[in-house]
Amino acid sequence: MVDRAWDLLANGKPQVTRFRLNPLNRRWTSPQGDKSDAWVISTCNAQLDDKGKVVSILGTVFDISDLKWAETMESRRKNEAIEAKRQQEK
């Protein structure tokens, strides 16, 4: 994944990648105290010279663990609501 992104970046195409960090090395704790995977989003842009050669690369990494946790909680609540409605219709 990194090699592919690097190749695209070397051709001047900005890259945005989301990935989960190794759970053995990095965990995230929710506001309720639950442990979950840590997630980050990485953005990279290459600055090219007149000949198209990479001069420099600017990259950022943001921790999006709280957003991924919120997505998971929203999905779980939706599934619980669907199941509760299904049970009521029986």
C-alpha positions in Angstrom: 0.0 0.0 0.0 2.8 2.4 0.9 4.8 1.5 -2.2 1.8 2.2 -4.4 1.1 5.5 -2.7 4.7 6.5 -3.0 4.8 5.8 -6.7 1.7 7.9 -7.3 3.1 10.7 -5.1 6.4 10.6 -7.1 4.2 11.3 -10.2 2.8 14.4 -8.6 -0.5 13.0 -7.5 -1.6 13.9 -3.9 -2.3 10.9 -1.6 -4.8 10.4 1.2 -4.7 7.2 3.1 -6.5 5.9 6.1 -5.0 3.0 8.1 -5.3 1.2 11.4 -2.3 1.2 13.6 -0.9 -2.0 15.0 -3.2 -2.9 18.0 -0.2 -4.3 19.9 1.6 -1.0 19.8 -1.2 1.6 19.8 -4.8 1.4 21.3 -7.3 4.2 21.6 -9.6 4.7 24.7 -13.1 6.0 24.1 -14.8 8.5 26.4 -16.6 5.6 28.1 -13.3 3.8 28.7 -13.6 1.2 25.9 -10.4 0.2 24.2 -10.4 0.1 20.4 -8.1 0.3 17.4 -6.2 3.5 16.7 -6.8 4.9 13.2 -4.9 7.7 11.4 -5.4 9.5 8.1 -2.3 10.5 6.2 -2.1 13.2 3.4 0.9 13.8 1.3 1.7 16.3 -1.5 4.8 16.4 -3.7 6.3 19.7 -4.9 7.7 19.2 -8.4 10.3 21.3 -10.3 9.9 22.4 -13.9 11.1 19.0 -15.1 8.6 17.1 -13.0 11.1 15.9 -10.5 10.1 15.7 -6.8 11.7 18.6 -4.9 10.0 18.1 -1.6 7.1 16.3 0.0 4.7 17.7 2.6 2.9 15.1 4.7 0.5 15.2 7.6 -0.9 12.5 9.9 -4.1 13.0 11.9 -5.5 10.7 14.6 -9.1 9.8 13.5 -9.7 7.2 16.1 -12.6 9.1 17.7 -14.3 9.4 14.3 -13.9 5.7 13.5 -15.2 4.9 17.0 -18.2 7.2 16.4 -18.9 5.4 13.1 -18.8 2.0 14.8 -21.2 3.2 17.6 -23.6 4.7 15.1 -23.6 1.5 13.1 -24.1 -0.6 16.2 -27.1 1.6 17.4 -28.6 1.4 13.9 -28.4 -2.4 13.9 -29.9 -2.6 17.4 -32.8 -0.3 16.4 -33.4 -2.5 13.3 -33.4 -5.6 15.4 -35.7 -4.1 18.0 -38.2 -3.1 15.2 -38.0 -6.6 13.8 -38.7 -8.1 17.2 -41.7 -5.8 17.6 -43.2 -6.8 14.3 -43.2 -10.5 15.2 
